[in-house]
Every structure is written in structure tokens, then in C-alpha cells.
Amino acid sequence: MKVIISGGGTGGHLYPALAIGRAFRELGAEILYIGSEFGIEKKVMGNDEFDCRLLPIRGLRGGKISSLPKSAWMVLKSERMAKKIVVDFDPDLIVGTGGYASFPVLRAGQSLHIPTLLHEANAEMGKANLALAKKADTVCLTYQDTVSQLGKKENVLLTGMPVRRSVAAALRTDGARYVGIDDDVTLVVITGGSQGAHHINMAMKSYYETHSVRENVLFYHIAGRLNRGDIPQLDYPNVRVIEYEDQMDLVLARADILVGRAGASSLAEISLRGIASILVPYPFSHGHQEKNAAYYDRHGAAKMVLDEEMAEKLAPALDRLIEDKSYRRQLSANILKEARADALDTIVAAGLELINPIKEK
């Protein structure tokens, strides 16, 4: 069994792709990952976990029309490369998780009549997936709200967001041991996602100036590699600041409260762990993160604070979560309702259903 996994550019597209790829590999599949030279995958995929090919395709720089000619050339080149890679690898299935890198790969597969499966992470469907969904054999969605954006429904599955197995498996006691805190300490995790968030860092700096000295509270602040210059400004009592966390599954296992962005991968992980959260959607994600956060806020599963509102609303929202345990338990219970622990297995099963009829001929 051979499976191509494609999706990247951002962690929200890459990490579900990796989770799906690992699950197919557990079943003995040979995996080929295809992404972009300009996405986060170029750095993350350097560990040789999967055979990897990167295409010279990227999104429009800030949506600028002036970059269209070069972008069009890169799309054409990437489409030729993608088709050759697909033909040479001869997969039984192609799985796409969104992002500009996945578009030429799945389009090549569809033109070659190879079964294709899409997964959409966000509440609003991305442009690449929306175009590819018309010919995809199966479309897997994270949110029920997304169904209305598709013309046809017969090949649509509501699966939830795939999460790496280690997030669900990590124990709270393991997390406490890793962080090095007692059980009576409230752990507040601050993270800006895979790249970090300068605006969140600075908003929390203002918060720490008057709120950091709190009994039995530890602020675990992940500043982000792109914002390492912020780290000296975050040196306050009861605040532990790090640049990057590669054991996030253990940190989430112990977290009581989280302040962070509203990327689909992060939301799936905190839902699975039932963490009461303040979501600050990244304002430059074409509205995807705001729609994600609004969905959780609307269902009483998290509190949304917009990026431009942090100066006024972040401190009171965080104070309430720290001080009002009943409110915290309410958010935790509601976000747990959004968790789909079986998402990964459901997606893999859907992929196998596309493969098996071909194998049985």
C-alpha cells in the first residue's frame, strides 16, 4: 500500500498531515509527503521521518497582485513536478490536508484517476480544498458548519480534526513531572502557535507587570522562535519563558488554562485535553482563525478575545479563568464536547475504503 500525504505551509495543514501519515504507516503503508519549499514543512520535515518532496509553490505575498506572474509560473512548474512525482510513486491513495502545496498534488491525482481524500481543518473551507472537493472521492470535515459550503453531500464525512496519538496518551502526572510542579499549582500556558505571536507576548508582558505574583500559579510562556527578542521582556516572578516547546503533549496534559491562537490543530488538541482557553485568533489568516474561535465561543467552549482587543479584554478574561474555578470547569466540559478522539481512525478508515475496492479487482 502506497499513500501520498500533502498539505502544509502552516502548522494547521502540516500537523494533521503528519498524524494521518503516521497512522497509515502503522498499517504498513509506504508514505510520501509532498509540501512546499516555502512552508513550515521545510524545517519540520528535516528529520527524515517520511520520504519528502517539496514543490516551489507559495501563496500570494500578502495577497499582492504584483506577485501574480511569478506565482503563476511557480504553480505551473509545481503542477508539472507534482504529476511526475505522482506517476513515479504510483500511489493507491492521495490525502490532502489543505494549503497551496496540496493543490497541484491532488489535482494531479484526480487527473490520473487516483483516489483522493481531503480533510478540511477549519470552520470555513480553504480555497484549495474548496476547488479540489468537487472531484474528491471523500471529503472529511472538522466542523458541522462547513457542510453548507459544499454543493454535494454524499461523499462528505464529519470526522473532526486528527490529533497525534501522543496528545491523548499523555498523563497529567507525566506532565506535572515534566513541568516540575505540584498538583495544587494552576498551570497557565501561553503560546502563539508554531511560530509564536509577538502581540500575545506583549499583551502578556503588560499582564505580568501587575498580575504575575500569584500564589500557586505558574505562567508557562512559549514565546516562539520568531520572537526570541521578546523573551528578556517577559522576565517576571511566577513566569517561566521558553523559546520553543518540543514536548507540547506533556505540557498540555498538565495545563489548566491556555491562552493562544485559534489554529485548527491547536483547537483539536486543547479540545481533546479539555483545557479552558482564551482564544486570540491570528488576524491575518483570511478570517479562518476568527471563524474557528467564534465557533468555540458561540458554543461556550472557550472565550474569544480579538487581537486588537487584548489591551482591554485579555486581563479580565484571564483573571476570571484563574479565580473562578466553576467557570473554568464549565469551559472545560464544553470544549471536551467538541473533541473527536476517533477522528484519526475515522479518516484512515475512510481512506482504506477508497483503496480496498481497487485492491480487490
C-alpha positions as CSV (number, residue, x, y, z in Angstrom):
1,M,0.0,0.0,0.0
2,K,1.4,3.4,-1.0
3,V,-0.1,6.7,0.2
4,I,0.8,10.3,-0.7
5,I,0.1,12.9,2.0
6,S,0.1,16.5,1.0
7,G,-0.6,19.7,3.0
8,G,1.4,22.4,4.5
9,G,2.5,26.0,4.5
10,T,1.4,26.3,8.1
11,G,1.2,24.0,11.1
12,G,-2.6,23.9,10.8
13,H,-2.2,22.0,7.5
14,L,1.1,20.2,8.2
15,Y,0.4,18.6,11.6
16,P,-2.8,16.8,10.6
17,A,-1.0,15.6,7.5
18,L,1.8,14.1,9.7
19,A,-0.8,12.5,12.0
20,I,-2.6,10.8,9.1
21,G,0.7,9.7,7.5
22,R,1.9,8.1,10.8
23,A,-1.4,6.3,11.2
24,F,-1.2,4.8,7.6
25,R,2.5,3.9,8.3
26,E,1.4,1.9,11.4
27,L,-0.7,-0.2,8.9
28,G,2.4,-0.9,6.8
29,A,1.9,1.8,4.2
30,E,4.8,3.4,2.3
31,I,4.4,7.1,2.8
32,L,5.5,10.0,0.6
33,Y,4.9,13.5,1.9
34,I,4.7,16.4,-0.6
35,G,4.8,20.0,0.6
36,S,6.2,23.5,-0.2
37,E,9.7,24.8,-0.2
38,F,8.3,27.9,1.4
39,G,6.2,26.4,4.2
40,I,6.9,25.4,7.8
41,E,7.4,21.8,6.5
42,K,10.9,22.7,5.1
43,K,12.1,23.0,8.7
44,V,9.9,20.4,10.3
45,M,10.4,17.7,7.7
46,G,14.2,17.8,8.1
47,N,14.0,14.9,10.5
48,D,13.7,12.3,7.7
49,E,10.5,10.9,9.3
50,F,9.0,10.4,5.8
51,D,10.3,10.4,2.3
52,C,9.6,14.0,1.4
53,R,9.4,16.2,-1.8
54,L,9.0,19.9,-1.7
55,L,7.4,22.0,-4.5
56,P,8.4,25.6,-5.5
57,I,4.9,26.8,-4.8
58,R,3.8,29.5,-2.4
59,G,0.8,31.7,-1.7
60,L,0.5,35.3,-2.8
61,R,2.7,37.5,-0.7
62,G,0.3,39.5,1.4
63,G,-2.3,39.0,-1.4
64,K,-0.3,41.4,-3.7
65,I,-1.4,41.3,-7.3
66,S,2.2,42.3,-8.3
67,S,3.3,38.8,-7.3
68,L,0.8,37.0,-9.6
69,P,3.1,36.5,-12.7
70,K,5.8,34.8,-10.6
71,S,3.2,32.9,-8.6
72,A,1.6,31.6,-11.8
73,W,4.9,30.4,-13.1
74,M,5.6,28.6,-9.8
75,V,2.1,27.0,-9.9
76,L,2.7,25.7,-13.4
77,K,6.2,24.3,-12.5
78,S,4.8,22.7,-9.4
79,E,1.9,21.1,-11.3
80,R,4.4,19.5,-13.7
81,M,6.6,18.3,-10.9
82,A,3.7,17.1,-8.9
83,K,2.3,15.0,-11.8
84,K,5.7,13.4,-12.4
85,I,6.1,12.6,-8.7
86,V,2.7,11.0,-8.5
87,V,3.2,9.0,-11.7
88,D,6.6,7.7,-10.4
89,F,5.4,6.9,-6.9
90,D,2.2,5.3,-8.2
91,P,0.1,5.7,-5.0
92,D,-3.0,3.8,-4.1
93,L,-4.4,7.0,-2.3
94,I,-3.6,10.7,-2.1
95,V,-4.6,12.5,1.1
96,G,-4.7,16.3,1.2
97,T,-5.0,18.5,4.3
98,G,-5.2,21.9,2.6
99,G,-2.8,24.7,1.8
100,Y,-1.4,25.8,-1.5
101,A,1.1,22.9,-1.6
102,S,-1.7,20.3,-1.7
103,F,-3.5,21.8,-4.7
104,P,-1.2,20.6,-7.6
105,V,-0.7,17.2,-5.9
106,L,-4.3,16.3,-5.6
107,R,-5.2,17.8,-8.9
108,A,-2.6,15.6,-10.5
109,G,-4.0,12.6,-8.7
110,Q,-7.5,13.4,-9.8
111,S,-6.4,13.7,-13.4
112,L,-4.8,10.3,-13.2
113,H,-7.9,8.7,-11.6
114,I,-6.2,8.0,-8.3
115,P,-8.5,8.1,-5.2
116,T,-8.2,11.3,-3.3
117,L,-9.3,12.2,0.2
118,L,-9.5,15.7,1.5
119,H,-9.5,16.9,5.1
120,E,-10.6,20.4,6.0
121,A,-9.4,21.7,9.3
122,N,-11.2,25.0,9.6
123,A,-14.8,26.1,10.0
124,E,-14.5,28.0,6.7
125,M,-13.2,25.8,3.9
126,G,-9.9,26.9,2.3
127,K,-9.8,27.9,-1.3
128,A,-7.6,24.9,-2.3
129,N,-9.8,22.4,-0.7
130,L,-13.0,24.0,-1.9
131,A,-11.7,23.7,-5.5
132,L,-10.5,20.2,-5.0
133,A,-13.6,19.0,-3.2
134,K,-15.6,19.0,-6.5
135,K,-13.7,15.9,-7.7
136,A,-12.5,14.4,-4.4
137,D,-13.7,10.9,-3.6
138,T,-14.1,11.7,0.1
139,V,-14.2,15.0,2.0
140,C,-13.6,14.9,5.7
141,L,-14.7,17.9,7.8
142,T,-13.8,19.1,11.3
143,Y,-17.0,21.2,11.9
144,Q,-20.6,20.6,11.0
145,D,-20.9,24.2,10.0
146,T,-18.7,23.6,7.0
147,V,-21.1,21.2,5.3
148,S,-23.2,24.0,3.9
149,Q,-20.2,25.3,1.9
150,L,-20.2,22.2,-0.2
151,G,-22.5,21.5,-3.2
152,K,-22.7,17.8,-2.8
153,K,-23.0,15.9,0.5
154,E,-22.9,12.2,-0.4
155,N,-19.1,11.9,-0.1
156,V,-18.8,14.1,3.0
157,L,-17.9,12.8,6.4
158,L,-17.8,14.8,9.7
159,T,-14.7,13.3,11.3
160,G,-13.2,16.0,13.5
161,M,-9.6,17.0,13.4
162,P,-6.9,14.3,13.5
163,V,-4.5,14.7,16.5
164,R,-1.3,12.9,17.1
165,R,-1.8,9.9,19.4
166,S,0.7,11.2,22.0
167,V,-1.6,14.1,22.9
168,A,-4.3,11.8,24.0
169,A,-1.9,9.3,25.6
170,A,0.0,11.7,27.8
171,L,-1.0,11.6,31.5
172,R,-1.4,14.6,33.8
173,T,1.1,13.1,36.2
174,D,3.7,12.9,33.4
175,G,3.0,16.5,32.5
176,A,3.4,17.6,36.1
177,R,6.7,15.8,36.4
178,Y,7.9,17.3,33.1
179,V,7.0,20.8,34.1
180,G,8.1,20.3,37.6
181,I,5.1,21.5,39.6
182,D,2.8,20.2,42.4
183,D,-0.8,19.2,41.8
184,D,-2.2,22.3,43.6
185,V,-0.4,24.7,41.2
186,T,-2.6,26.2,38.4
187,L,-0.7,26.0,35.2
188,V,-1.4,28.7,32.6
189,V,0.1,28.0,29.2
190,I,0.7,30.9,26.8
191,T,1.5,30.0,23.2
192,G,1.4,31.8,19.9
193,G,1.3,28.6,17.9
194,S,4.2,27.1,15.8
195,Q,5.8,30.4,15.0
196,G,4.9,32.4,18.2
197,A,2.9,35.6,18.4
198,H,4.5,38.9,19.3
199,H,1.2,40.6,20.0
200,I,0.3,37.9,22.6
201,N,3.8,38.2,24.1
202,M,3.4,41.9,24.6
203,A,-0.1,41.7,25.9
204,M,1.0,39.2,28.5
205,K,4.0,41.4,29.4
206,S,1.5,44.1,30.4
207,Y,-0.4,41.5,32.3
208,Y,2.7,40.3,34.2
209,E,3.5,43.8,35.3
210,T,0.6,43.7,37.7
211,H,-0.5,40.1,37.9
212,S,2.5,37.8,37.8
213,V,2.9,37.4,41.6
214,R,0.0,35.0,42.3
215,E,0.1,32.2,44.8
216,N,0.1,28.7,43.3
217,V,0.0,29.9,39.7
218,L,2.7,29.3,37.1
219,F,2.6,31.0,33.8
220,Y,4.4,28.8,31.2
221,H,5.1,31.2,28.3
222,I,6.2,29.8,25.0
223,A,7.5,33.0,23.2
224,G,8.2,31.4,19.8
225,R,11.3,31.2,17.7
226,L,10.5,34.2,15.6
227,N,10.0,36.3,18.7
228,R,13.1,35.4,20.7
229,G,13.8,39.1,21.1
230,D,10.6,39.3,23.3
231,I,12.0,36.8,25.9
232,P,14.0,39.3,28.0
233,Q,10.9,41.4,28.4
234,L,9.0,38.5,29.9
235,D,11.2,38.0,32.9
236,Y,8.7,38.2,35.8
237,P,8.0,36.2,39.0
238,N,6.0,33.1,38.5
239,V,6.7,33.2,34.8
240,R,8.7,30.6,33.0
241,V,9.6,31.7,29.5
242,I,11.0,29.4,26.8
243,E,11.6,29.9,23.1
244,Y,10.1,26.6,21.8
245,E,8.5,23.5,23.3
246,D,9.0,20.2,21.7
247,Q,7.1,18.2,24.3
248,M,3.8,20.0,24.0
249,D,1.9,16.9,24.5
250,L,3.2,16.7,28.1
251,V,2.6,20.4,28.7
252,L,-1.0,20.2,27.5
253,A,-1.5,17.1,29.7
254,R,-0.9,19.3,32.8
255,A,-2.3,22.6,31.6
256,D,-5.3,24.1,33.4
257,I,-5.7,27.2,31.3
258,L,-4.4,28.1,27.9
259,V,-4.0,31.5,26.1
260,G,-3.3,31.1,22.4
261,R,-4.2,31.3,18.7
262,A,-7.2,29.5,17.2
263,G,-5.4,27.3,14.6
264,A,-7.3,24.1,13.9
265,S,-4.6,21.8,15.2
266,S,-4.3,23.7,18.5
267,L,-8.0,23.7,18.9
268,A,-8.2,19.9,18.4
269,E,-5.5,19.3,20.9
270,I,-7.0,21.5,23.7
271,S,-10.4,20.1,23.0
272,L,-9.1,16.6,23.5
273,R,-7.5,17.6,26.7
274,G,-10.5,19.7,27.9
275,I,-8.4,22.8,28.6
276,A,-10.3,26.0,29.4
277,S,-8.9,28.6,27.0
278,I,-8.8,32.1,25.8
279,L,-8.5,32.2,22.0
280,V,-6.9,35.1,20.3
281,P,-7.3,34.4,16.5
282,Y,-4.5,35.4,14.2
283,P,-5.8,38.4,12.3
284,F,-4.0,37.6,9.1
285,S,-5.4,34.1,8.4
286,H,-8.1,35.2,5.8
287,G,-10.6,35.1,8.7
288,H,-10.2,31.3,9.3
289,Q,-9.0,31.5,12.9
290,E,-11.6,34.1,13.8
291,K,-14.3,31.8,12.5
292,N,-12.8,28.9,14.4
293,A,-12.6,30.9,17.6
294,A,-16.1,32.3,17.1
295,Y,-17.5,28.8,16.8
296,Y,-16.0,27.8,20.2
297,D,-17.1,31.0,21.8
298,R,-20.6,30.6,20.5
299,H,-20.8,27.1,22.0
300,G,-19.5,28.2,25.4
301,A,-16.3,26.1,24.8
302,A,-13.8,29.0,25.0
303,K,-13.5,32.7,25.4
304,M,-12.6,34.6,22.2
305,V,-10.6,37.9,22.5
306,L,-9.7,39.5,19.2
307,D,-6.1,40.6,18.7
308,E,-7.0,44.3,18.7
309,E,-9.0,43.9,21.9
310,M,-6.3,42.3,24.1
311,A,-5.3,45.5,25.8
312,E,-8.8,45.8,27.3
313,K,-10.2,42.3,27.5
314,L,-7.3,39.8,28.0
315,A,-6.6,40.6,31.6
316,P,-10.2,40.4,32.9
317,A,-10.8,37.2,30.9
318,L,-7.7,35.6,32.3
319,D,-8.4,36.8,35.8
320,R,-11.8,35.2,35.7
321,L,-10.4,31.8,34.5
322,I,-7.8,31.8,37.2
323,E,-10.1,32.8,40.0
324,D,-13.4,31.3,39.1
325,K,-13.0,27.5,39.2
326,S,-16.7,26.9,38.4
327,Y,-16.4,28.9,35.2
328,R,-13.2,27.1,34.3
329,R,-14.9,23.7,34.7
330,Q,-17.8,24.9,32.6
331,L,-15.5,25.9,29.7
332,S,-13.5,22.6,30.1
333,A,-16.7,20.5,30.0
334,N,-18.0,22.3,26.9
335,I,-14.7,22.1,25.0
336,L,-14.5,18.4,25.7
337,K,-17.8,18.0,23.8
338,E,-16.0,19.3,20.7
339,A,-13.3,16.7,20.9
340,R,-13.3,13.8,18.5
341,A,-10.9,11.3,19.9
342,D,-11.7,8.9,17.0
343,A,-11.0,11.5,14.2
344,L,-7.7,10.0,13.1
345,D,-9.0,6.4,12.9
346,T,-12.2,7.6,11.1
347,I,-10.1,9.4,8.4
348,V,-7.8,6.4,7.9
349,A,-10.8,4.1,7.7
350,A,-12.3,6.3,5.0
351,G,-9.0,6.2,3.1
352,L,-8.9,2.4,3.3
353,E,-12.4,2.2,1.9
354,L,-11.2,4.1,-1.2
355,I,-8.2,1.8,-1.6
356,N,-9.8,-1.6,-1.0
357,P,-12.1,-1.7,-4.0
358,I,-9.1,-1.1,-6.2
359,K,-7.1,-3.9,-4.5
360,E,-9.9,-6.3,-4.8
361,K,-10.2,-6.0,-8.6
